[in-house]
C-alpha cells in the first residue's frame, strides 16, 4: 500500500469496469483521483463515500472536455501526476457494411479523445515533473492492437492507434521525465463484455484460450496500470504491457 502516496491522478471511463477498479486502487494506494465518465453514467454512485476520489461527469469527446477535465483536477487537487486514459467503446460491423458514423464513434472515443486529453494535460504534467521529478501517462489499448477478429476493423484500428500515439508521446516527453505506456487487456469481464461472457458457451471458449484458464477481471488491468503509474516504472516508457492471462501466447 502507498505506492501512489502524494500523487494526483485523472482516470477516465471510471464509472465501471477497469476505470472504476483503477480509480479505487489508485486511491487505496494513496492517490487523490479525479474520476471521469459520461453524465448519464453511474459515476456518482460508483465512488460514493471515497474521500480521495472526486468526480467529473463529462463526455470526453466534447469540444471543451479536455479543458474541463484538466481544469477540474487542478482546481480540486492543485497539480497532476498521472493521466490514465482508460475510456473506450467497441462495436462490430464488417467493413463492407460499416457506416462512417460507426467508424467515427469508435475512433473518436478511443483515439481522438485520448489525444486531445493528453495534449491538454501535458503542460500540467511537465510542471509536476519539474517539481517532483516524474509524471505519467498510461493509456488503455487492447490485444486487438496487434490481433484482430471479424467485424473489428474500427476497434482494432483505434487500439493500434493508441499504441502509436503512446510510443510517440514517450519519445517526445521523455526528456521532461514523463513516461508514457499502454496496457493491453485480453478477455476481461466488464460491463461492456458481460452480455457475451454471461453466455456459458462463449465464456468457456475464451477461458480455454487463456493459459490461466479464466477471464480477466477489472482489477487485473488496474494492477497493470498501477505498475505503470508508480515510481517503480521510472525506466519504463513506450512499453506495451499485455495483461491477458496468456490469451495471445498461441497463434
Secondary structure, DSSP 8 states (H G I E B T S, - for coil): --TTTT-EEEEESTTSHHHHHHHHHHHHTT-EEEEEE-TTSSHHHHTTT-TTEEEEE--TTSTTHHHHHHHHHHHHHS---EEEE---------TTT--HHHHHHHHIIIIIHHHHHHHHHHHHHHHHHHHHS-EEEEEE--GGGT---TT-HHHHHHHHHHHHHHHHHHHHHGGGTEEEEEEEE-SEESTTTHHHHTSHHHHHHHHHHSTTSS-EEHHHHHHHHHHHHSGGGTT--S-EEEESTTTTS--
